[in-house]
């Protein structure tokens, strides 16, 4: 979706601002990713929106949709390109019209879902189901980072187009090429990626 220079600049921004760091979290993951911090960097958020836009405008769609948990990214893309936007709630509100999908839309319109990352494939499929249940047609999911834990693969196996600007492997390769990771850290991260992908892509998940 984006070229190698754009990828490496984005990775450097993540590292310099502690959005990505090589440190173990409480769950023993050998890195930490804090994409929620992007809302504190409006210029960077706009640049990321343009990277999304360059890829998204090659697809025919009517509306940008974002999850309630990641409104800043979808909103920035919408404002930069003047594309209509809707968002999907995690649960129904207990007042008003009790809509799960907020915004102005019509049944039959085509939607691209944007998110910073997909941590939970089933949660993303539930979001898609809410959009489809509202009469909308899913043209694809565009995410900022693929953690390569199998979540995007599972979504693709359900028949949905799913694109990512960056993968965890992109980060790993650039860290190694730029000398920002020790060999033992690289090996540990590579092993972790293999293990998590194998755990998530079990037969019962893939064929469900």
C-alpha positions in Angstrom: 0.0 0.0 0.0 2.9 2.4 0.7 6.5 2.4 -0.4 9.5 1.4 1.7 10.6 5.0 2.3 7.2 5.9 3.6 7.1 2.8 5.8 10.5 3.5 7.3 9.7 7.1 8.1 6.5 6.0 9.8 8.3 3.4 11.8 10.9 5.9 12.9 8.1 8.2 14.1 6.6 5.3 16.1 10.0 4.6 17.7 11.0 8.2 18.4 7.6 8.9 20.1 7.4 5.6 22.0 4.4 4.4 20.0 6.4 1.3 19.4 9.0 0.1 21.9 10.9 -3.1 22.6 9.9 -3.8 26.1 8.0 -6.6 27.7 4.4 -5.9 28.7 2.6 -7.6 31.6 1.5 -10.4 29.2 5.2 -11.1 28.3 4.9 -9.7 24.8 8.4 -8.5 23.8 7.2 -5.2 22.5 4.6 -2.5 23.3 2.4 -0.7 20.8 0.5 2.5 21.8 -1.3 3.6 18.7 -3.8 5.5 20.9 -1.0 8.1 21.3 -1.4 9.2 17.7 -4.2 11.6 18.7 -1.6 13.7 20.4 0.3 14.3 17.1 -2.2 16.0 14.7 0.4 16.6 11.9 1.4 12.9 12.0 -2.2 11.9 12.0 -2.8 14.0 8.9 0.2 12.4 7.1 -1.1 8.9 8.0 -4.6 9.9 6.7 -3.0 10.8 3.4 -1.3 7.4 3.3 -4.6 5.8 3.8 -6.3 8.1 1.3 -3.8 7.3 -1.5 -4.8 3.6 -1.2 -8.5 4.0 -0.4 -9.2 6.3 -3.4 -8.4 3.5 -5.7 -11.5 1.7 -4.4 -15.1 2.8 -5.1 -17.0 3.5 -1.9 -19.4 6.0 -0.4 -18.6 6.2 3.3 -15.7 5.8 5.7 -16.6 3.8 8.8 -14.6 3.8 12.1 -15.1 1.9 15.3 -16.1 4.0 18.4 -12.7 3.2 19.9 -10.8 4.8 17.0 -12.7 7.9 15.9 -9.6 10.2 15.5 -8.2 8.3 12.6 -11.5 7.9 10.7 -12.3 11.5 11.4 -9.0 12.8 10.1 -9.4 10.8 6.9 -12.9 12.1 6.4 -11.9 15.7 6.9 -8.8 15.5 4.7 -10.7 14.0 1.8 -14.2 15.3 2.4 -15.5 11.7 2.6 -18.7 11.1 4.6 -18.1 9.2 7.8 -20.1 7.0 10.2 -19.0 5.2 13.3 -20.0 2.0 15.0 -20.8 1.8 18.7 -19.6 -1.1 20.9 -23.1 -1.4 22.3 -26.4 0.3 22.1 -26.8 3.5 24.0 -29.7 3.5 26.5 -31.3 6.7 25.2 -32.4 8.3 21.9 -32.9 6.0 18.9 -30.5 3.3 20.2 -28.6 3.0 17.0 -25.4 0.9 16.7 -24.3 2.8 13.6 -24.2 6.6 14.0 -24.2 9.0 11.1 -26.2 9.7 7.9 -26.3 6.7 5.5 -28.6 4.8 3.2 -29.0 1.1 2.7 -26.9 -0.2 -0.2 -24.1 2.3 0.2 -20.6 1.0 0.1 -18.3 1.3 3.1 -14.6 1.1 3.9 -13.8 0.4 7.5 -10.6 2.1 8.9 -8.9 1.3 12.2 -5.4 1.7 13.7 -5.2 -2.1 14.3 -7.2 -5.3 14.7 -6.6 -6.9 18.1 -9.6 -9.1 18.0 -10.8 -10.7 14.8 -14.1 -11.7 16.2 -14.7 -8.1 17.4 -13.9 -6.8 13.9 -16.3 -9.3 12.3 -19.0 -8.2 14.8 -18.4 -4.6 13.7 -18.7 -5.7 10.1 -21.9 -7.5 11.0 -23.4 -4.4 12.5 -22.7 -2.4 9.3 -24.1 -5.2 7.1 -27.1 -5.5 9.4 -27.7 -1.8 8.7 -27.9 -2.5 5.0 -24.4 -1.3 4.1 -21.9 -3.1 1.8 -18.4 -3.7 3.0 -15.7 -2.9 0.4 -12.8 -3.6 2.7 -10.9 -2.9 5.9 -7.9 -0.7 6.0 -5.7 -0.8 9.1 -2.6 1.1 10.1 -0.7 -1.9 11.6 -1.0 -5.6 11.2 0.4 -7.3 14.3 0.7 -10.5 12.3 -1.0 -12.5 15.0 -3.4 -14.1 12.5 -6.4 -11.7 13.0 -6.3 -10.2 9.5 -5.8 -13.6 8.0 -8.9 -14.8 9.7 -10.9 -11.8 8.5 -9.7 -12.5 4.9 -10.7 -16.1 5.2 -14.2 -14.9 5.9 -14.2 -13.3 2.5 -13.4 -9.7 3.3 -10.6 -7.6 1.7 -8.2 -6.4 4.4 -5.2 -4.1 3.8 -2.5 -2.8 6.2 -0.1 0.1 5.8 2.5 -1.6 8.1 3.1 -5.0 9.5 5.1 -6.0 12.5 7.6 -7.6 10.2 8.1 -4.3 8.5 9.1 -2.8 11.8 11.4 -5.8 12.6 13.2 -5.5 9.3 13.8 -1.8 9.6 15.0 -2.2 13.2 17.5 -4.8 12.0 18.6 -2.8 9.0 19.1 0.4 10.9 20.9 -1.3 13.8 18.2 -0.4 16.4 17.7 -4.0 17.6 20.1 -6.5 19.1 20.3 -10.0 17.5 18.8 -11.6 20.6 15.9 -9.2 20.6 15.3 -9.9 16.9 15.3 -13.6 17.5 12.9 -13.3 20.4 10.5 -11.2 18.4 10.6 -13.5 15.4 9.8 -16.5 17.6 7.0 -14.7 19.3 5.4 -13.9 15.9 5.6 -17.5 14.8 4.0 -18.7 18.1 1.2 -16.2 18.2 0.2 -16.8 14.6 0.1 -20.5 15.1 -2.0 -20.1 18.3 -4.6 -17.9 16.6 -4.9 -19.7 13.3 -6.2 -23.0 14.7 -8.6 -25.0 12.6 -11.6 -24.2 14.7 -11.0 -20.5 14.2 -10.3 -20.7 10.5 -13.2 -22.8 9.6 -15.8 -21.3 11.9 
